[in-house]
């Protein structure tokens, strides 16, 4: 995807305008999100490593070369459940700022969940078999509709949307 990344970088440079003033609202929001992960208190907490294992188990079958729709749908449902039920309960056992492995695990777990959801959603969307990835329900390669990359965007509420990027 190097060509696409370079194309987007050049488009960004061409359209870049110096901001009138630098604001740090997005930085403050990210710091607040990370602090919430570190200090979150819940009635029935789940440790980050437990959530991570749930994500890994949810994707174990869906990440194989053969990806049947039923398996992908099950993984999607479980990942969505993890996002809505387990992540809000995820809490660190330690809220210190000094080498807090639980906090690091919590941050990595959220990143893993985003990536897992992206690959499952993209696999479901791509209704074809291509290279070593096989969709049994769609055994043929469909260059007319799928000779492209899928660029996903995650909204603040966690919903995913995509656009097709032609090769």
C-alpha positions as CSV (number, residue, x, y, z in Angstrom):
1,X,0.0,0.0,0.0
2,X,3.1,2.2,-0.3
3,X,1.8,3.9,-3.5
4,X,-1.6,4.8,-1.9
5,X,0.2,6.1,1.2
6,X,2.5,8.3,-0.9
7,X,-0.5,9.5,-3.0
8,X,-2.4,10.5,0.1
9,X,0.7,12.2,1.6
10,X,1.2,14.3,-1.6
11,X,-2.5,15.2,-1.6
12,X,-2.2,16.3,2.0
13,X,0.9,18.4,1.3
14,X,-0.8,20.1,-1.6
15,X,-3.9,20.9,0.5
16,X,-2.1,21.8,3.7
17,X,-2.8,25.2,5.2
18,X,-1.0,26.6,8.2
19,X,-3.5,26.6,11.1
20,X,-4.4,30.1,12.4
21,X,-3.7,28.9,16.0
22,X,-2.4,25.6,17.4
23,X,-4.9,23.9,19.8
24,X,-4.3,21.0,22.0
25,X,-7.9,19.8,22.4
26,X,-7.2,16.4,20.6
27,X,-4.1,15.9,22.7
28,X,-6.1,16.7,25.9
29,X,-8.8,14.3,24.8
30,X,-6.2,11.5,24.2
31,X,-4.6,12.1,27.6
32,X,-8.0,11.9,29.2
33,X,-8.8,8.6,27.5
34,X,-5.5,7.1,28.6
35,X,-5.9,8.4,32.1
36,X,-9.4,6.8,32.2
37,X,-7.9,3.5,31.2
38,X,-5.3,3.7,34.0
39,X,-7.6,4.9,36.8
40,X,-11.0,3.3,35.8
41,X,-13.0,1.8,38.7
42,X,-15.9,-0.6,38.0
43,X,-18.1,-2.8,40.1
44,X,-17.1,-6.0,38.2
45,X,-13.7,-5.3,36.7
46,X,-12.0,-7.4,34.0
47,X,-8.3,-7.3,33.6
48,X,-6.8,-6.2,30.2
49,X,-5.2,-9.6,29.7
50,X,-8.6,-11.3,30.0
51,X,-10.1,-9.0,27.4
52,X,-7.1,-9.6,25.1
53,X,-7.6,-13.4,25.4
54,X,-11.2,-13.0,24.5
55,X,-10.3,-11.1,21.4
56,X,-7.7,-13.7,20.4
57,X,-10.3,-16.5,21.0
58,X,-12.9,-14.7,19.0
59,X,-10.5,-14.4,16.0
60,X,-8.8,-17.8,16.2
61,X,-11.1,-19.4,13.5
62,X,-11.7,-16.2,11.5
63,X,-8.0,-15.5,10.9
64,X,-7.4,-18.8,9.1
65,X,-6.8,-18.8,5.3
66,X,-10.3,-20.3,4.8
67,X,-12.9,-17.8,6.1
68,X,-16.5,-19.0,5.9
69,X,-19.1,-16.3,6.3
70,X,-20.6,-18.1,9.4
71,X,-17.2,-18.0,11.2
72,X,-16.7,-14.4,10.3
73,X,-20.2,-13.4,11.5
74,X,-19.6,-15.2,14.8
75,X,-16.2,-13.4,15.2
76,X,-17.9,-10.1,14.4
77,X,-20.7,-10.6,16.9
78,X,-18.2,-11.6,19.6
79,X,-15.9,-8.6,18.9
80,X,-18.8,-6.2,19.0
81,X,-19.9,-7.8,22.3
82,X,-16.4,-7.3,23.7
83,X,-16.4,-3.7,22.6
84,X,-19.7,-2.9,24.2
85,X,-19.6,-5.1,27.3
86,X,-16.1,-6.0,28.3
87,X,-14.1,-2.9,27.4
88,X,-16.2,-0.6,29.6
89,X,-15.4,-3.0,32.5
90,X,-11.7,-3.3,31.7
91,X,-9.7,-1.9,34.6
92,X,-6.1,-2.0,35.7
93,X,-5.2,-3.6,39.0
94,X,-2.5,-0.9,39.5
95,X,-3.1,2.8,38.8
96,X,0.5,3.9,39.3
97,X,2.5,5.8,36.7
98,X,5.7,3.9,37.3
99,X,6.1,0.8,34.9
100,X,2.4,0.0,34.9
101,X,2.2,-3.2,32.8
102,X,-1.5,-3.4,33.2
103,X,-2.0,0.1,31.8
104,X,0.3,-0.9,28.8
105,X,-1.8,-4.0,28.3
106,X,-5.0,-2.0,28.4
107,X,-3.8,0.4,25.7
108,X,-2.5,-2.5,23.5
109,X,-5.8,-4.4,24.0
110,X,-7.8,-1.5,22.7
111,X,-5.5,-1.3,19.7
112,X,-5.8,-5.1,19.1
113,X,-9.6,-4.8,19.3
114,X,-9.6,-2.1,16.6
115,X,-7.3,-4.2,14.3
116,X,-9.3,-7.4,14.9
117,X,-12.6,-5.7,14.0
118,X,-11.0,-4.2,10.9
119,X,-9.8,-7.5,9.6
120,X,-13.1,-9.3,10.3
121,X,-15.2,-6.5,8.8
122,X,-13.0,-6.3,5.7
123,X,-13.0,-10.1,5.3
124,X,-16.8,-10.1,5.4
125,X,-17.1,-7.2,3.0
126,X,-14.8,-8.8,0.4
127,X,-17.0,-11.3,-1.3
128,X,-14.3,-13.2,-3.2
129,X,-11.4,-15.5,-2.8
130,X,-8.0,-13.8,-3.5
131,X,-4.5,-15.2,-3.3
132,X,-4.2,-17.3,-0.1
133,X,-7.4,-16.0,1.5
134,X,-10.4,-18.2,0.6
135,X,-14.1,-17.4,1.1
136,X,-15.8,-20.8,0.5
137,X,-19.0,-19.1,-0.5
138,X,-17.2,-17.0,-3.0
139,X,-14.5,-19.2,-4.6
140,X,-13.8,-17.0,-7.6
141,X,-11.6,-13.9,-7.8
142,X,-13.7,-10.8,-8.7
143,X,-11.4,-8.2,-10.1
144,X,-14.2,-6.1,-11.4
145,X,-15.5,-5.3,-7.9
146,X,-12.5,-6.2,-5.6
147,X,-9.3,-5.3,-7.4
148,X,-8.8,-2.7,-4.7
149,X,-7.9,-2.1,-1.1
150,X,-10.4,-1.2,1.6
151,X,-9.6,1.9,3.6
152,X,-11.5,1.8,6.9
153,X,-12.3,4.7,9.2
154,X,-13.4,4.3,12.8
155,X,-15.8,6.9,14.1
156,X,-15.7,8.1,17.7
157,X,-18.7,5.8,18.5
158,X,-16.7,2.8,17.2
159,X,-18.6,2.3,14.0
160,X,-16.6,1.4,10.9
161,X,-17.0,2.7,7.4
162,X,-14.8,2.1,4.3
163,X,-13.9,3.3,0.9
164,X,-12.5,1.2,-2.0
165,X,-9.1,2.3,-3.2
166,X,-8.3,1.0,-6.7
167,X,-4.9,-0.5,-7.3
